Amino acid sequence: MGIWHFPSRLDVLSFRSDGRRPDGLATPVLTQFLILSSLPMPTERRFNEEETAFILERAAAAESDASDPGTSLTDSRRAPTGGMTIAQLQEIAAEVGLNSQAVEAAARAVERGDLVPTQQMTYVGLPIGVTRTIHLDRAVTDSEWERLVVALRETFQARGRTGQEGTLRHWSNGNLQALLEPTATGYQLRLRTIKGDARLLLGMGAAALVTTSVMSVPLLMSPTAPIKWLGPALLAIAGVASIARAVITLPRWARTRASQMEKLAATATRILNP
């Protein structure tokens, strides 16, 4: 029976890539096993709480084209401190009736960086714009672009107008735009919209309140008849109403647009990856 040779650290570091020692002798199987076992093992990708919510939303949108714009999927459990694996996400999805393959596809897309969550542009703390970018790993054919245009019209319930400049393609309806653009790694479909009257509503409200304040100064400094307060009072009411309207309607508008863009992102992925 042969005697096993357990290598020193210097021996391990001096092994050749062909599995032999510097002296040309074959390395014992156990020694090779020890070398391989000392290498770091790859760790499974874990998704944080934000990514987890995004993946579940993405999987839900991918399964239903007829979902309401305000429909969303949430899970009451918080992601563990170390994040959640794809298997754990599939367990959660199974409990709420989602297809495990849809969850895995969404997770892989997030892992590759293909998907970017919907982002909001704000003004004085209120959302006035929504953007969404979908990264694509290849060019879009004419037929696929036509199907995307149909999906855009159905999702936003607007005919819009299409155009092309070289490899750039776009669909627009007022401030609502879909831009198909080349990137360093492929293509991207960029969706964006701005609430056109948002700044106007807030600006008019603020101007009305400032004007009311200026008009009230002389009235406070001298005794006047109550009737003279009618103008400033009506102006103040109009200013408050304008600001209140913006505060109430803008968040709801932004949520609706974000949900529509998320639904369109799922549709675009299915068109390009049938």
PEQUIHU-V522016 format. One record per pair of residues at least 6 apart in sequence whose ideal C-beta (glycine too) atoms are under 7 Angstrom apart, sorted by sequence separation. I is the first residue (numbers start at 1). GAP is how many residues later the second one is. D is the distance in Angstrom with one decimal. If there is no record, write none. Layout:
I/GAP/D
I/GAP/D
This chain:
15/6/6.5
16/6/6.8
20/6/5.9
21/6/6.0
61/6/6.7
94/6/6.4
109/6/4.8
122/6/6.6
153/6/5.9
181/6/6.7
20/7/6.1
93/7/6.1
120/7/4.4
121/7/5.8
153/7/6.4
163/7/5.3
170/7/6.4
171/7/4.4
180/7/6.4
181/7/5.5
14/8/5.5
19/8/5.2
47/8/6.4
121/8/3.4
152/8/6.6
170/8/6.5
120/9/6.7
162/9/5.1
170/9/5.0
180/9/5.5
181/9/6.3
219/9/6.1
90/10/4.2
93/10/4.5
120/10/5.7
170/10/6.9
219/10/6.4
160/11/5.2
161/11/5.8
169/11/4.2
178/11/6.5
179/11/4.5
15/12/6.5
118/12/6.2
119/12/5.1
160/12/5.8
168/12/6.9
19/13/6.1
60/13/4.2
90/13/5.2
149/13/5.9
160/13/3.7
168/13/6.0
178/13/5.3
89/14/5.3
90/14/6.8
118/14/4.7
57/15/6.3
158/15/4.1
167/15/5.3
177/15/5.4
57/16/5.7
215/16/6.8
216/16/5.3
56/17/5.1
75/17/5.4
116/17/4.5
156/17/6.6
176/17/4.4
215/17/4.6
86/18/5.8
89/18/6.1
175/18/5.5
56/19/6.5
115/19/6.8
152/19/5.2
175/19/4.6
15/20/6.5
156/20/6.1
212/20/4.8
86/21/4.9
114/21/4.6
175/21/5.3
113/22/6.5
149/22/5.5
5/23/6.5
12/23/6.1
73/23/6.7
212/23/4.9
4/24/6.2
7/24/5.7
145/24/6.0
211/24/6.0
212/24/4.3
4/26/5.9
152/26/5.5
52/27/4.8
208/27/5.2
209/27/6.4
212/27/6.6
208/28/6.8
49/29/6.4
49/30/4.1
208/30/5.2
209/30/4.2
48/31/6.3
208/31/2.9
52/32/5.4
55/34/6.0
59/34/6.3
205/34/4.6
208/34/6.7
48/35/5.2
63/35/6.6
145/35/6.9
205/35/7.0
46/36/5.8
47/36/5.3
63/36/6.0
46/37/3.1
47/37/5.5
52/37/6.5
56/37/6.7
205/37/3.5
46/38/6.2
60/38/6.2
204/38/5.0
205/38/3.6
46/39/5.8
59/39/5.3
63/39/5.5
62/40/4.9
140/40/6.1
44/41/5.2
201/41/5.2
202/41/6.3
47/42/7.0
59/43/4.1
59/44/4.5
62/44/6.8
201/44/6.0
202/44/5.2
201/45/4.3
59/47/4.7
140/47/6.3
55/48/6.4
58/48/3.9
138/48/5.9
139/48/5.9
198/48/6.3
137/49/4.5
136/50/5.3
55/51/4.6
135/51/6.8
136/51/4.3
55/52/5.2
136/52/6.3
198/52/5.9
135/53/5.2
136/53/6.5
134/54/6.5
55/55/5.9
133/55/5.6
134/55/4.4
195/55/6.3
54/56/6.7
58/57/6.7
133/57/5.1
195/58/6.0
51/59/5.6
132/59/4.3
47/60/6.7
131/60/6.7
131/61/4.4
47/63/6.9
54/63/5.2
129/63/6.8
130/63/5.5
129/64/6.4
193/64/5.7
129/65/4.3
45/66/5.6
128/66/6.2
129/66/6.8
128/67/5.0
128/70/4.0
191/70/4.9
128/71/6.7
191/73/6.7
123/75/6.5
123/76/6.2
124/78/6.3
123/79/6.9
189/79/5.9
156/104/6.2
155/105/5.2
155/108/6.1
155/109/5.0
152/112/6.8
151/113/6.0
151/116/4.6
126/120/6.3
148/120/6.0
126/121/6.6
128/122/6.6
127/123/5.5
148/123/6.3
126/124/4.8
127/124/6.1
130/124/5.6
147/124/5.1
127/127/3.7
130/127/4.4
144/127/5.5
130/128/5.4
144/128/6.1
132/129/3.9
130/131/6.6
134/131/5.0
140/132/6.9
132/133/6.3
120/134/5.7
134/134/5.6
136/136/6.3
118/140/4.2
118/143/5.6
118/144/6.2
115/150/7.0
70/185/6.6
70/186/6.6
69/187/5.0
70/189/6.1
69/190/4.6
69/191/5.6
67/196/6.7
61/201/5.3
61/202/5.1
65/202/6.7
62/204/4.2
57/205/6.3
61/205/4.0
62/207/7.0
58/208/6.6
62/208/6.9
